[in-house]
């Protein structure tokens, strides 16, 4: 039996990176998946899942649109009869625009996708899970929500908001049997971070990526997916209201670039 055998699961941002890795891992563990992305890329994810013998359905949707989120959750409940897990993973980076050049519109879009999106997932998944007296909600935050220096301002603020949303929602769900937690990726090689890796390769400094963490390397999407799987599974039945860095140890201390002992 897989760790998510027969469970009804939604993953947003499933078209690439962490979302695609999670879709492949969760379905290998028996999940019945609704894979969501606002691009057609999630169809490739679903094709990979099906080739591996998994069960998945693709939906094009905007994770920051309430209408779309309601439609996605309704589809999962209609198709599978219930909703056991939702991983609100979709996000945008917002780039590294200097603070004085940032616009209100730029902030609004980053917050809409990165923070309002997870809120909508929580809001509309919650009634189904509370009725069942069970369910796991996973949100993608970031080490940028824990410490400064890992991203642009609106992205960091949005991810700090996600962590707060996890903490406050855990208490709003007291006694319901529904859990909520967040994963906080460090530097992970995904489509969002591709410009960082490309620039390093152009400069000939690719070997320096991730040098500030004790493992001295960047992370891979499957390493985040593994944490998400744990939080979604019954193995994490007493884990609630927490934000877990998956960052090679970066947030264990202040960044240190000295020579190893």
N, C-alpha and C positions, 0 to 999 in steps of 0.2 A: 504493500500500500504506500502511495506517495504521501508526502507531508501535507498536501492540499487536495487529496483525493476527493473528487466530486464537488469541490467547493466552487461557488460562483464568484468570479473575480473580475474586477475592472482595473486596467492600468492605463493611465493617460500618458501622453508623450511616448507612446510605444513604437513610434516610427524609427527610432535610432537610439544609440547610446545606452544609457541605463535602462530606459523603458523597454527597448528591444531585448536586452539581456535578461531583464526580469520576465518578460513574456515567455521567452524560451525556457527559462528555468522553472517558472511557476507551472507551465503546462507539462513539463517533464515530471513534475511532482503531482500531476493529476488534476490541476485546475481546469475549469471550463471558463474560458477567457473572452471578455470583450476588450479588444485592443483599440485604443483611441488615439488619434492624432489629428491635427488640422491639415496635414499634408497626406498625399496618397502613399507615403512611405510605409505606413502601418500595414498596407496590403502586402508588402514584401515580408514584413514581420509575420503576418498570418500565414503566408505561403511557407515560410521556414518552419513555423510551428506544425503545420499540417504534414509537411514532409517528414517531420520527426515523430509523427503519430499523435500529436496533441490536438486538442479541441479549442478552436478560437474563431472569433468573428470580428471583422473590421468595421469600425465606424469612424467616419470623418466628423470631427466636432472640435469646437473651440473651447478649451478647458476654462476660459474666463467668461464664457457666456452662460447665463443661468438657464436659458432655454435649452441650450445644447446639453448641459450637464443633466438636466431633468430627463431629456430624451435618452441619454446614455444609460442612466440608472433604471429608467423604465424598461429599456430594452433588456438589460441584464435580468431584471425581476420577471419580465414576461417570458424570456427565453429559458431561464433556469429555475424559475419559481422562487428565488430568494437572492439575497446579496450577502456574501460572507466576507469579502475583502474588497476594499478599494484602495489603490495606491495612486494618489494625486501627485504625479511625477512631472507633468508638463511644466516647462519654464522657459524663460528667455534671459539672456545675459545682460542686455542693456548696454554692453560695451564699456569703454573706459573714457567717457567724455569728461573733460575738466568740470569741476563743480560749478564754476561760474558760467559755463556755457550750457548747462542742462536746462531743459524747459519743463514746465508743468506737464505738458502733454507727454513728454518722455517718461517722467515719473509715473504718470497715470497708467500708461500702457504696461510698464514693468510691474507695477503693483496689481494691475488688473489680472495679469496672467499668473504671476508668482504668488500672490497672497489672496486675492479675491477668488481665484480659481480653487485653491485648497479649501477656502471657506465654503464655497458652493458645494464641493464634494462632500464635506462634512455635513452641511445643512441638509442635503437631500438624500444622502446615504443613511443618515442617523435614524429617521423614522422606521425604515425597514429593519435595521439592525436592532433597534430598541424593541420592536415588536417580537423579533426572534429571541431577544435576550442574549444575543451573541453577535460577534462581528469584530473585525480588525480593520482599523483605518491607519494607513501609512502615508505620511507626507514627506516629500523631498524638500529638505531645508538646505543648509550648506554650512561649512566652517566659516564662511563669510558672515553668517548670522551670529557667530560666537565671538569672533575676533576681527579686528580691523586689518586691512591690508590685503585681503584676498580677492577684492572685486571692486566694481564701481559702487557709488553711493546708493542708488536706488535698488540695485540688486541686493546689497548687504542689508538694507533696511527691510526689503521684502522678506528675506530669509529669516531675519530676526523676528519679524512678525509671524512667520510660520511656526517658529519654535514657541513663541508665546501662545499662539493658537492651540498648539498641542497641549501645553500645560493647562490652559484655562478650560479647554474642552474636556480634558480628562475628568475634571471635577464637575462639569456640567452633566457628564454621563455617569455620575456616581450611582452605583447599584443597578445599572442596566445590563451588565455583562459585556458591554462594548468597550474595546480598548483602542487607544490612539497613541501613536508614537511617530517620531521622525528620524530619518537618516540624514546625516550631514556630510555630504561628499567633500573630500579635499580636491586636489587637482586630479581629475579623471580624464582619460583620453576619450573624448566624445566629439560629436559634431559641433557642440557649443564651444569647446576649447580648441578646436582644430586650428584656428589662427595662431594660438600660442605655440603649438607644436610646429606648425609650418614655418613661423618666423625663426624658431630655434634651429630648425633644420637648415634654413637659408644661411644663418650665421655660423653654422657648424657647431652649435652648442646644445644639440639635442641630448647629449649625455648629462647635461646639467639640470634638466627638467626634474623637478621633485627633490632637488638637493637639500632643501631646507627641512625636510622631514627625516626622522631617524632611519627609515627604510631606504632613503636616497633614490626614490623612483616615483613616478606618477602611478596612480591606480588605474585599474581596468573596470569597465562596466560590470563584468560578472562578479567582481568583488563587492560592489554595492548591491547587486541583485541578491547575493547570498544573505546580506544583512536584512534586506527587505523580506526575503523568504522566511527567515527566522521570526521576524516581528509579525508576519501574517499568519504564521502557523500556531498550532496549539502548544508548541514547545515554549512559546513566549506568553503563556496564559497568565503569568503574574507580572508582566512587564507592561507598564502603562504610564503615559504622561512624560516620556523621556525623549531626549534628542541625542542620537548616537553618532559621534564623529567616526567616519571611515576615511582616514586621512594619512595613514602611514605614521601616525604619532605627532603630526604637526602641531596640534593644539594641546599636546601634553606639556608644552613649555613655550617660552618665548622663542621665536625662530633663531636657530643657531647654525651657522655655516662653517664652523671650525672643523679641524681634522678629527677623525674618529680616534678613539683611544686605542 
